[in-house]
Amino acid sequence: MPPVIWLLTTLDYGLVGARVSGGFSSLLPPWALVLYGLLYVGLGWGVQHGRRWARRTVLVLCGFGVALAAVKLVAGGKASAIVDLLWPLVYVALLCTEAARDWFGRTPQPTG
């Protein structure tokens, strides 16, 4: 997908989608959602290009996700907490495979 499409999708979500989706999105103003979306686009770019900082960032975010899911589980939302716990664990399992470690451990090739 071309970067322009990603940017437009992010802006669209930040300005329009957040007001209809509810949840966490409804707590932030549109400019913060645009910034949040752009940060995730940048993180996606880093993962796609095998940057070590991106892998580490995803692992840290997964840690936060597991912690928040544990709090949600203790608070009583069992069904949704289990789903919230499952996805970060899947991401960690995928990022810890040998192929993923090789991908993020390689030296970046110069473009041009």
DSSP file (Angstrom, degrees, kcal/mol; ACC not computed):
  #  RESIDUE AA STRUCTURE BP1 BP2  ACC     N-H-->O    O-->H-N    N-H-->O    O-->H-N    TCO  KAPPA ALPHA  PHI   PSI    X-CA   Y-CA   Z-CA
    1    1 A M              0   0    0      0, 0.0     5,-0.1     0, 0.0     0, 0.0   0.000 360.0 360.0 360.0 131.3    0.0    0.0    0.0
    2    2 A P    >>  -     0   0    0      0, 0.0     4,-1.6     0, 0.0     3,-0.8  -0.317 360.0-119.4 -63.5 146.2    1.5    3.4   -0.9
    3    3 A P  H 3> S+     0   0    0      0, 0.0     4,-2.6     0, 0.0     5,-0.2   0.810 112.3  61.9 -57.5 -31.0    2.4    5.6    2.0
    4    4 A V  H 3> S+     0   0    0      1,-0.2     4,-2.5     2,-0.2     5,-0.2   0.901 102.9  49.8 -63.3 -39.6    0.0    8.3    0.9
    5    5 A I  H <> S+     0   0    0     -3,-0.8     4,-2.6     2,-0.2    -1,-0.2   0.912 110.2  50.6 -65.0 -42.2   -2.9    5.8    1.3
    6    6 A W  H  X S+     0   0    0     -4,-1.6     4,-2.5     2,-0.2    -2,-0.2   0.933 111.5  48.1 -59.7 -45.9   -1.7    5.0    4.8
    7    7 A L  H  X S+     0   0    0     -4,-2.6     4,-2.6     1,-0.2    -2,-0.2   0.925 112.8  47.2 -62.7 -45.3   -1.5    8.7    5.7
    8    8 A L  H  X S+     0   0    0     -4,-2.5     4,-2.6     2,-0.2    -1,-0.2   0.893 112.3  50.2 -64.0 -39.6   -5.0    9.4    4.4
    9    9 A T  H  X S+     0   0    0     -4,-2.6     4,-2.6     2,-0.2    -1,-0.2   0.913 111.2  49.2 -64.2 -42.1   -6.4    6.4    6.2
   10   10 A T  H  X S+     0   0    0     -4,-2.5     4,-2.6     2,-0.2    -2,-0.2   0.928 112.8  46.6 -63.1 -45.7   -4.8    7.5    9.4
   11   11 A L  H  X S+     0   0    0     -4,-2.6     4,-2.4     1,-0.2     5,-0.3   0.908 111.8  51.7 -63.1 -41.4   -6.1   11.1    9.0
   12   12 A D  H  X>S+     0   0    0     -4,-2.6     4,-2.8     2,-0.2     5,-1.4   0.927 111.5  46.7 -61.4 -45.4   -9.6    9.7    8.2
   13   13 A Y  I  <>S+     0   0    0     -4,-2.6     5,-1.8     3,-0.2    -2,-0.2   0.928 113.7  48.8 -62.2 -44.6   -9.6    7.6   11.2
   14   14 A G  I  <5S+     0   0    0     -4,-2.6    19,-0.2    -5,-0.2    -1,-0.2   0.863 121.0  33.8 -64.8 -36.5   -8.4   10.4   13.4
   15   15 A L  I  <5S+     0   0    0     -4,-2.4    -2,-0.2    -5,-0.2    -1,-0.2   0.794 137.9   8.3 -92.0 -30.0  -10.9   12.9   12.2
   16   16 A V  I >X5S+     0   0    0     -4,-2.8     3,-1.0    -5,-0.3     4,-0.5   0.780 119.3  55.6-118.3 -52.3  -14.0   10.8   11.5
   17   17 A G  I >><S+     0   0    0     -5,-1.4     4,-1.7     1,-0.3     3,-1.0   0.784  97.9  63.7 -62.3 -31.5  -13.8    7.2   12.7
   18   18 A A  H 3><S+     0   0    0     -5,-1.8     4,-1.1     1,-0.3    -1,-0.3   0.842  96.7  56.8 -64.8 -33.1  -13.0    8.0   16.3
   19   19 A R  H <4 S+     0   0    0     -3,-1.0    -1,-0.3     1,-0.2    -2,-0.2   0.695 114.5  38.1 -74.1 -17.8  -16.3    9.7   16.9
   20   20 A V  H << S+     0   0    0     -3,-1.0    -1,-0.2    -4,-0.5    -2,-0.2   0.689 107.5  61.8-102.1 -22.9  -18.2    6.6   15.8
   21   21 A S  H  < S-     0   0    0     -4,-1.7    -2,-0.2     1,-0.2    -3,-0.1   0.819  79.9-167.2 -80.0 -30.7  -16.1    3.8   17.3
   22   22 A G    ><  +     0   0    0     -4,-1.1     3,-1.0     1,-0.1     4,-0.3  -0.318  45.3  80.2  75.5-163.5  -16.3    4.6   21.0
   23   23 A G  G >  S-     0   0    0      1,-0.2     3,-0.8     2,-0.2     4,-0.4  -0.329 112.8 -11.6  64.8-143.0  -14.1    3.1   23.6
   24   24 A F  G >> S+     0   0    0      1,-0.2     3,-1.5     2,-0.2     4,-0.5   0.844 133.4  63.4 -57.9 -37.1  -10.6    4.5   23.9
   25   25 A S  G X4 S+     0   0    0     -3,-1.0     3,-1.0     1,-0.3    -1,-0.2   0.835  95.1  57.7 -61.4 -34.7  -11.0    6.5   20.7
   26   26 A S  G <4 S+     0   0    0     -3,-0.8    -1,-0.3    -4,-0.3    -2,-0.2   0.628  98.0  62.9 -74.5 -10.6  -13.8    8.6   22.1
   27   27 A L  G <4 S+     0   0    0     -3,-1.5    -1,-0.2    -4,-0.4    -2,-0.2   0.678  95.7  68.3 -85.0 -18.0  -11.6    9.8   25.0
   28   28 A L  S << S-     0   0    0     -3,-1.0     5,-0.0    -4,-0.5     0, 0.0  -0.754  84.1-115.6-105.9 147.6   -9.1   11.6   22.8
   29   29 A P    >>  -     0   0    0      0, 0.0     4,-1.7     0, 0.0     3,-0.7  -0.389  37.8-103.9 -72.1 160.0   -9.5   14.7   20.6
   30   30 A P  H 3> S+     0   0    0      0, 0.0     4,-2.2     0, 0.0     5,-0.2   0.853 119.6  55.8 -55.6 -39.1   -9.1   14.2   16.9
   31   31 A W  H 3> S+     0   0    0      1,-0.2     4,-2.0     2,-0.2     5,-0.1   0.872 107.4  50.0 -64.1 -34.4   -5.6   15.7   16.7
   32   32 A A  H <> S+     0   0    0     -3,-0.7     4,-2.6     2,-0.2    -1,-0.2   0.859 109.1  51.7 -70.7 -34.8   -4.4   13.2   19.3
   33   33 A L  H  X S+     0   0    0     -4,-1.7     4,-2.7   -19,-0.2    -2,-0.2   0.870 108.2  51.5 -68.9 -35.8   -5.9   10.3   17.3
   34   34 A V  H  X S+     0   0    0     -4,-2.2     4,-2.5     2,-0.2    -2,-0.2   0.936 112.4  46.0 -64.1 -45.1   -4.1   11.5   14.2
   35   35 A L  H  X S+     0   0    0     -4,-2.0     4,-2.3     2,-0.2    -2,-0.2   0.917 112.7  50.5 -61.7 -44.0   -0.8   11.6   16.1
   36   36 A Y  H  X S+     0   0    0     -4,-2.6     4,-1.7     1,-0.2    -2,-0.2   0.913 112.1  47.4 -59.3 -45.5   -1.6    8.1   17.6
   37   37 A G  H  X S+     0   0    0     -4,-2.7     4,-2.1     1,-0.2    -2,-0.2   0.896 110.4  51.4 -64.4 -41.4   -2.3    6.8   14.1
   38   38 A L  H  X S+     0   0    0     -4,-2.5     4,-2.5     1,-0.2    -2,-0.2   0.874 107.3  53.7 -65.0 -36.8    0.9    8.3   12.7
   39   39 A L  H  X S+     0   0    0     -4,-2.3     4,-2.3     1,-0.2    -1,-0.2   0.903 110.0  47.7 -63.0 -39.8    2.9    6.7   15.4
   40   40 A Y  H  X S+     0   0    0     -4,-1.7     4,-2.6     2,-0.2    -2,-0.2   0.851 109.2  52.8 -70.8 -33.5    1.5    3.4   14.5
   41   41 A V  H  X S+     0   0    0     -4,-2.1     4,-2.2     2,-0.2    -2,-0.2   0.925 110.9  48.1 -64.6 -42.7    2.1    3.9   10.9
   42   42 A G  H  X S+     0   0    0     -4,-2.5     4,-2.2     2,-0.2    -2,-0.2   0.895 111.3  49.8 -62.4 -40.4    5.7    4.7   11.8
   43   43 A L  H  X S+     0   0    0     -4,-2.3     4,-2.3     2,-0.2    -2,-0.2   0.906 109.7  51.2 -64.9 -41.4    5.9    1.6   13.9
   44   44 A G  H  X S+     0   0    0     -4,-2.6     4,-2.6     1,-0.2    -2,-0.2   0.887 108.8  51.5 -61.6 -39.3    4.5   -0.5   11.1
   45   45 A W  H  X S+     0   0    0     -4,-2.2     4,-1.9     2,-0.2    -2,-0.2   0.921 109.7  50.0 -62.8 -43.5    7.1    0.9    8.8
   46   46 A G  H  <>S+     0   0    0     -4,-2.2     5,-2.9     2,-0.2    -2,-0.2   0.895 112.3  46.4 -63.1 -40.6    9.8    0.0   11.3
   47   47 A V  H ><5S+     0   0    0     -4,-2.3     3,-1.4     1,-0.2    -1,-0.2   0.928 111.2  52.1 -66.2 -44.8    8.5   -3.6   11.6
   48   48 A Q  H 3<5S+     0   0    0     -4,-2.6    -2,-0.2     1,-0.3    -1,-0.2   0.836 112.9  45.1 -61.5 -32.6    8.2   -3.9    7.8
   49   49 A H  T 3<5S-     0   0    0     -4,-1.9    -1,-0.3    -5,-0.2    -2,-0.2   0.316 115.4-113.2 -96.6   8.1   11.8   -2.8    7.3
   50   50 A G  T < 5 +     0   0    0     -3,-1.4     2,-0.3     1,-0.2    -3,-0.2   0.812  51.5 170.6  71.5  31.9   13.2   -5.0   10.1
   51   51 A R     >< -     0   0    0     -5,-2.9     4,-1.5    -6,-0.2     3,-0.4  -0.604  33.2-142.4 -79.1 133.5   14.3   -2.2   12.5
   52   52 A R  H  > S+     0   0    0     -2,-0.3     4,-2.5     1,-0.2     5,-0.2   0.872 100.0  58.4 -63.2 -37.7   15.3   -3.5   16.0
   53   53 A W  H  > S+     0   0    0      1,-0.2     4,-2.3     2,-0.2    -1,-0.2   0.854 104.0  53.0 -61.8 -33.7   13.7   -0.5   17.7
   54   54 A A  H  > S+     0   0    0     -3,-0.4     4,-2.5     2,-0.2    -1,-0.2   0.914 108.8  48.4 -68.8 -42.0   10.3   -1.4   16.2
   55   55 A R  H  X S+     0   0    0     -4,-1.5     4,-2.3     2,-0.2    -2,-0.2   0.935 113.4  47.5 -62.3 -45.8   10.5   -5.0   17.5
   56   56 A R  H  X S+     0   0    0     -4,-2.5     4,-2.3     1,-0.2    -2,-0.2   0.904 111.3  51.2 -62.5 -40.8   11.5   -3.8   20.9
   57   57 A T  H  X S+     0   0    0     -4,-2.3     4,-2.7    -5,-0.2    -1,-0.2   0.916 109.9  49.0 -63.2 -43.2    8.6   -1.2   20.9
   58   58 A V  H  X S+     0   0    0     -4,-2.5     4,-2.3     1,-0.2    -1,-0.2   0.904 110.7  50.9 -64.0 -40.4    6.1   -3.9   19.9
   59   59 A L  H  X S+     0   0    0     -4,-2.3     4,-1.8     2,-0.2    -1,-0.2   0.901 111.4  47.7 -64.2 -39.9    7.3   -6.2   22.7
   60   60 A V  H  X S+     0   0    0     -4,-2.3     4,-2.1     2,-0.2    -2,-0.2   0.921 111.6  50.1 -65.8 -43.4    7.0   -3.3   25.2
   61   61 A L  H  X S+     0   0    0     -4,-2.7     4,-2.4     1,-0.2    -2,-0.2   0.870 108.5  53.3 -62.7 -35.8    3.5   -2.5   24.0
   62   62 A C  H  X S+     0   0    0     -4,-2.3     4,-2.6     2,-0.2    -1,-0.2   0.891 105.8  53.8 -64.7 -38.6    2.6   -6.2   24.3
   63   63 A G  H  X S+     0   0    0     -4,-1.8     4,-2.2     2,-0.2    -2,-0.2   0.919 109.7  47.1 -60.4 -43.7    3.8   -6.1   27.9
   64   64 A F  H  X S+     0   0    0     -4,-2.1     4,-2.7     2,-0.2     5,-0.2   0.902 110.9  53.0 -62.9 -40.3    1.5   -3.2   28.5
   65   65 A G  H  X S+     0   0    0     -4,-2.4     4,-2.2     1,-0.2    -2,-0.2   0.898 109.4  47.6 -62.4 -41.4   -1.4   -5.0   26.8
   66   66 A V  H  X S+     0   0    0     -4,-2.6     4,-2.2     2,-0.2    -1,-0.2   0.910 112.4  49.9 -65.7 -42.0   -0.9   -8.1   28.9
   67   67 A A  H  X S+     0   0    0     -4,-2.2     4,-2.1     2,-0.2    -2,-0.2   0.922 112.3  46.7 -63.6 -43.9   -0.8   -5.9   32.1
   68   68 A L  H  X S+     0   0    0     -4,-2.7     4,-2.4     1,-0.2    -1,-0.2   0.885 111.5  51.5 -66.1 -37.7   -4.0   -4.1   31.1
   69   69 A A  H  X S+     0   0    0     -4,-2.2     4,-2.4    -5,-0.2    -1,-0.2   0.879 108.2  52.5 -65.7 -36.8   -5.7   -7.4   30.2
   70   70 A A  H  X S+     0   0    0     -4,-2.2     4,-2.3     2,-0.2    -2,-0.2   0.913 109.9  48.2 -64.6 -41.8   -4.7   -8.8   33.7
   71   71 A V  H  X S+     0   0    0     -4,-2.1     4,-2.1     1,-0.2    -2,-0.2   0.918 112.4  49.1 -62.7 -42.8   -6.2   -5.7   35.4
   72   72 A K  H  X>S+     0   0    0     -4,-2.4     5,-2.0     2,-0.2     4,-0.8   0.881 110.0  51.7 -64.1 -38.4   -9.4   -6.1   33.3
   73   73 A L  H ><5S+     0   0    0     -4,-2.4     3,-0.7     1,-0.2    -2,-0.2   0.911 111.2  46.7 -64.6 -43.0   -9.5   -9.9   34.2
   74   74 A V  H 3<5S+     0   0    0     -4,-2.3    -1,-0.2     1,-0.2    -2,-0.2   0.858 107.2  58.3 -67.0 -34.8   -9.3   -9.1   37.9
   75   75 A A  H 3<5S-     0   0    0     -4,-2.1    -1,-0.2    -5,-0.2    -2,-0.2   0.665 124.8-100.5 -72.3 -15.4  -11.9   -6.4   37.5
   76   76 A G  T <<5S+     0   0    0     -4,-0.8     2,-1.5    -3,-0.7     3,-0.2   0.448  84.6 122.9 117.4  -1.0  -14.4   -8.9   36.2
   77   77 A G     >< +     0   0    0     -5,-2.0     4,-2.3     1,-0.2     5,-0.2  -0.531  31.4 164.1 -91.4  71.5  -14.5   -8.7   32.4
   78   78 A K  H  >  +     0   0    0     -2,-1.5     4,-2.2     1,-0.2    -1,-0.2   0.910  64.7  44.8 -59.3 -53.2  -13.6  -12.3   31.8
   79   79 A A  H  > S+     0   0    0      1,-0.2     4,-1.5    -3,-0.2    -1,-0.2   0.936 120.1  39.0 -62.7 -48.6  -14.6  -12.8   28.1
   80   80 A S  H  > S+     0   0    0      1,-0.2     4,-2.5     2,-0.2    -1,-0.2   0.844 113.4  56.8 -72.4 -30.8  -13.1   -9.6   26.8
   81   81 A A  H  X S+     0   0    0     -4,-2.3     4,-1.8     2,-0.2    -1,-0.2   0.869 104.3  52.7 -67.0 -35.7  -10.1   -9.8   29.0
   82   82 A I  H  X S+     0   0    0     -4,-2.2     4,-1.8     2,-0.2    -1,-0.2   0.908 111.6  45.5 -66.3 -41.0   -9.2  -13.2   27.6
   83   83 A V  H  X S+     0   0    0     -4,-1.5     4,-1.6     2,-0.2    -2,-0.2   0.911 112.3  51.7 -66.5 -42.0   -9.3  -11.9   24.1
   84   84 A D  H  < S+     0   0    0     -4,-2.5    -2,-0.2     1,-0.2    -1,-0.2   0.814 112.8  46.5 -64.0 -29.8   -7.3   -8.8   25.1
   85   85 A L  H  X S+     0   0    0     -4,-1.8     4,-1.2    -5,-0.2    -1,-0.2   0.811 106.1  60.1 -79.1 -31.9   -4.7  -11.1   26.6
   86   86 A L  H  X S+     0   0    0     -4,-1.8     4,-2.1     1,-0.2    -2,-0.2   0.922  98.3  54.3 -65.9 -47.3   -4.6  -13.4   23.6
   87   87 A W  H  X S+     0   0    0     -4,-1.6     4,-2.5     1,-0.2     5,-0.2   0.914 107.0  47.9 -62.2 -47.0   -3.5  -10.9   20.9
   88   88 A P  H  > S+     0   0    0      0, 0.0     4,-2.4     0, 0.0    -1,-0.2   0.889 112.0  51.9 -60.6 -34.8   -0.4   -9.6   22.7
   89   89 A L  H  X S+     0   0    0     -4,-1.2     4,-2.4     2,-0.2    -2,-0.2   0.878 108.7  50.3 -67.8 -36.1    0.7  -13.1   23.4
   90   90 A V  H  X S+     0   0    0     -4,-2.1     4,-2.4     2,-0.2    -1,-0.2   0.927 110.9  49.5 -64.5 -44.6    0.3  -14.1   19.8
   91   91 A Y  H  X S+     0   0    0     -4,-2.5     4,-2.5     1,-0.2    -2,-0.2   0.916 111.7  48.4 -61.3 -43.2    2.4  -11.0   18.7
   92   92 A V  H  X S+     0   0    0     -4,-2.4     4,-1.3     2,-0.2    -1,-0.2   0.925 110.6  51.1 -63.5 -43.9    5.1  -12.0   21.2
   93   93 A A  H  < S+     0   0    0     -4,-2.4     3,-0.3     1,-0.2    -1,-0.2   0.913 113.0  45.8 -60.4 -42.1    5.2  -15.6   20.0
   94   94 A L  H >< S+     0   0    0     -4,-2.4     3,-1.1     1,-0.2     6,-0.3   0.890 112.2  50.3 -68.6 -38.6    5.5  -14.4   16.4
   95   95 A L  H 3< S+     0   0    0     -4,-2.5    -1,-0.2     1,-0.2    -2,-0.2   0.664 107.8  55.4 -74.3 -14.6    8.2  -11.9   17.2
   96   96 A C  T 3< S+     0   0    0     -4,-1.3    -1,-0.2    -3,-0.3    -2,-0.2   0.364  81.3 111.8 -99.7   5.2   10.2  -14.5   19.1
   97   97 A T  S <> S-     0   0    0     -3,-1.1     4,-2.4    -4,-0.2     5,-0.2  -0.363  81.0-113.4 -70.9 160.0   10.4  -17.0   16.2
   98   98 A E  H  > S+     0   0    0      1,-0.2     4,-2.4     2,-0.2     5,-0.2   0.891 116.8  53.8 -61.9 -39.8   13.8  -17.6   14.7
   99   99 A A  H  > S+     0   0    0      2,-0.2     4,-2.4     1,-0.2    -1,-0.2   0.906 110.2  46.9 -62.6 -41.2   12.7  -16.1   11.4
  100  100 A A  H  > S+     0   0    0     -6,-0.3     4,-2.5     2,-0.2     5,-0.2   0.911 111.2  50.9 -68.3 -41.6   11.6  -12.9   13.1
  101  101 A R  H  X S+     0   0    0     -4,-2.4     4,-1.3     1,-0.2    -2,-0.2   0.903 112.1  48.0 -62.2 -39.3   14.8  -12.7   15.2
  102  102 A D  H  X S+     0   0    0     -4,-2.4     4,-1.0     2,-0.2    -2,-0.2   0.917 110.3  52.3 -64.3 -42.9   16.8  -13.1   12.0
  103  103 A W  H  < S+     0   0    0     -4,-2.4     3,-0.4     1,-0.2    -2,-0.2   0.914 116.5  38.2 -60.3 -44.7   14.6  -10.4   10.2
  104  104 A F  H  < S+     0   0    0     -4,-2.5    -1,-0.2     1,-0.2    -2,-0.2   0.637 114.1  56.6 -83.6 -13.3   15.2   -7.9   13.0
  105  105 A G  H  < S+     0   0    0     -4,-1.3    -1,-0.2    -5,-0.2    -2,-0.2   0.556  84.8 101.3 -93.8  -8.2   18.8   -8.8   13.6
  106  106 A R  S  < S-     0   0    0     -4,-1.0   -54,-0.1    -3,-0.4     3,-0.0  -0.324  81.9-102.0 -75.8 159.4   20.0   -8.3   10.0
  107  107 A T        -     0   0    0      1,-0.1    -1,-0.1   -56,-0.1    -2,-0.1  -0.669  42.5-109.9 -79.5 130.1   21.9   -5.2    8.9
  108  108 A P        -     0   0    0      0, 0.0    -1,-0.1     0, 0.0   -58,-0.1  -0.346  29.8-129.1 -62.7 139.0   19.7   -2.8    7.1
  109  109 A Q        -     0   0    0      1,-0.1     2,-0.1    -2,-0.0    -3,-0.0  -0.698  25.3-108.8 -88.1 138.6   20.6   -2.5    3.4
  110  110 A P        -     0   0    0      0, 0.0     2,-0.3     0, 0.0    -1,-0.1  -0.407  32.4-138.6 -66.0 140.7   21.1    0.9    1.9
  111  111 A T              0   0    0      1,-0.2     0, 0.0    -2,-0.1     0, 0.0  -0.689 360.0 360.0 -96.8 152.6   18.3    2.1   -0.4
  112  112 A G              0   0    0     -2,-0.3    -1,-0.2     0, 0.0     0, 0.0   0.425 360.0 360.0 136.2 360.0   18.9    3.9   -3.6
